[in-house]
Amino acid sequence: MNAAPAPSRPAHDAVVLAGGAARRLGGTDKPAVRVGGRPLLDRVLAACATAGTTVVVAEPRPTAHPVRWTREDPPGGGPVAALDAGLRATTADQVLVLSADLPFLSEQTVRCLLDALNAGTADGVLLTDADGRDQPLVAAYRSAPLRHHLAELAATHDDGLSGLPLRLLVGRLELTRITDPVASFDCDTWDDIAAARSRIREHGHVLDEWISAAKDELGIELDVDTGVLLDLARDAAHGVARPAAPLTTFLVGYAAATAGGGREAVAEACTKAAALADRWAKEAADEEASASGTTGAASDGASSDGASRGGSAGARPDAG
């Protein structure tokens, strides 16, 4: 019996608040600060790329992903006013609400928030940090309750929404909480920036971070099988020569692109190149064995033929 297809999620939009003053960074344009070679804003936009419409509440600037721009009136009116301005530019029944200073926000975290929202009846789902504090700007909400309570707040305050703290809004909502100290980590100070830059260079993170940054920089969307490519690079380095590793992976990428691109094209090109590198390694092993006199006459190519028929002379030098 075939497995039932996974249910599709309702459409969602995203609102990214990127217009704060960043006083603890000395007024630096925080969304433009780079972590892992990418602006913080671009890192957040990559994580919410599945949104139908992404609205950034800030002054326009170049970004790696297409967005709509808006601004609260007057500018600098605070997070509640900014959220209201962003929400007015969206239409979906669900909306991600994110700050622009989340270096470790991922697509997986976004999916988790949306799945939790769809699994229950709460008005929203937000992350809590390592100290258990709510992070309402790392959250997924139902749009209708947000609009309703924003309108109520605007009607009951002389200055509308300007200057209101976010807790006045989220305190009116029924919320589900998910603890995630990593994804909820935000960069408020230069020490936070330094910690984020250090973490992404740790051994367990650096390759995934580099691949994500390279895909953004090159403007490509591809689910990269890192293990397959690393295995191919190792085979090329061992079976041919060390400089063959980067050259081979480049050629595999080019071959996949000319074949139409996509995960399947990359996998097919990797398989072919790995088989070629394996043949090179077997030939080198045969030649080495012949030169040392451990096989018969080296001149008739018998050991290479034996290797192609599965003989033991074809064992790879790095086997085991």
Secondary structure, DSSP 8 states (H G I E B T S, - for coil): -----------EEEEEE-----GGGTT--GGG-EETTEEHHHHHHHHTTT-SSEEEESS----SS--EEE--SSTT--HHHHHHHHHTT--SSEEEEEES--TT--HHHHHHHHHHHHHS--SEEEEE-TTS-EEEEEEEEEHHHHHHHHHHHHHHSTTTTTT--HHHHHTTS-EEEEE-TTTT----SHHHHHHHHHHHTSTTTHHHHHHHHHHHHHT------HHHHHHHHHHHHHHT-TTHHHHHHHHHHHHHHHTT-SHHHHHHHHHHHHHHHHHHHHHHHHHHHHHTTSSS-STT-HHHHHHHTT-GGG--TT--
